Amino acid sequence: MSSEVEVTSGICGFKARIKAEKADGKKIRISLDSDCEMVMKMQEDVAELEMMAAAFTRFLENPVYKSASKCLKHVACPVPSGILKALEVEAGLCLPKDASIVFIKEQ
């Protein structure tokens, strides 16, 4: 079994499919599929994560956000958050629930 999410990033038009799967011990394997080259550069860094370290480490020390800092040029990219959401669900730390960012347009 695995947990999968799809992230639609916005104006760039790129989508990312993220798959999180339990591995040995307390590790989670992450696989990324995206046409965004920057997101795909993160794959090596996040291929296998310690579930507790990734889920409960603050932003500046978090392995997913460290990789994003190195690989992504757009700081508002929602993919790192999607990776962590998939990891949390696969680790049994939260239930799967959609998240979104919606712009409110004045009438």
N, C-alpha and C positions, 0 to 999 in steps of 0.2 A: 504494500500500500504506500501511497505517497500523497503529498499535499501540493497542489498546483494553483498558481495564480497567474492572471494576465494583467499587466500594467500598461495602460495607454497613457503615454507621457504628456501629450498635449500638442502644442503648436509644431513641434519637430516632426510629428506624424509617426514616430516610432512606437512600436509595441514591444513588450518583453514578456516572454513566457518563462515563469520561474517554477522549477520543480524541486521540492525538498523531500528527502527520503532518509529514513533512519538508517544509520550505518552501525558499525561495531561500537559497543559501549555507549557513551553519551555523545556521539557525534552525529551530525546531520550532513548528508551529501546534498549539494546544491548544483543544479544544472540550469544554465541560462540559454535562452534562444531569442535572439533579437537581430534585426538588421542594423542596429546601432553598434558601430565598431567600438565605441567607448564602453558601452555596457558589456560587450563580449570580452574586452580586456580585463574586466573584473573576474571572469570565470576562474582563472588560475588562483587568484587570491581567496576566493570564497568556495572553492570546490568541496572542501570538507571543513566544517566548523564545529567547535565544541558548543553544544547547545546552550549550556548555562552561561558561558563566557559571551556568546553572541547575543543572547536574549537579555542579559542583565548587566552588560557593560555600558558605561556612559558613552555619550556620543564621541568624544574626542579619543577614547581608547577602544571603541568598538571596531572589531575587525572588518565589518561590512562598510562602515563609514570611513575607515582608514583607506580601504580599497577605493571607495568612491572618490575620496579626496585626491587620490593618485591618478585615477583613470577618467573621471568625468569632468567635463568643463562647465556644465550647467548645474549650479548648486541646488536648484529647485527640482531636479530630477526625482521623481517618486520611486524609481526602481529600488534604491537601497531599502526604503521602508517596506516595499513589497517583498524583498528577500527576507527581511526579518519577520514579517507577518507570516509568510509561508513556513519559516523555521519554527516559530512559536506554535503554530497549529500542529505541525508534524511532531514536535516534541511533547505535545499534550499540555502546553502551558496556557493555551487559550482555545476558544471555539472559533470555527471559521465564520467570519462575518465580513461582508463587503465594507470597504471604506471608500470615500470619495472626496474630491475637491470640486465644488460646484461654484461657479461665478454667478453672483446675483446681478441681474441686469435691471437697471432703473427703467421704469415704464414711462 
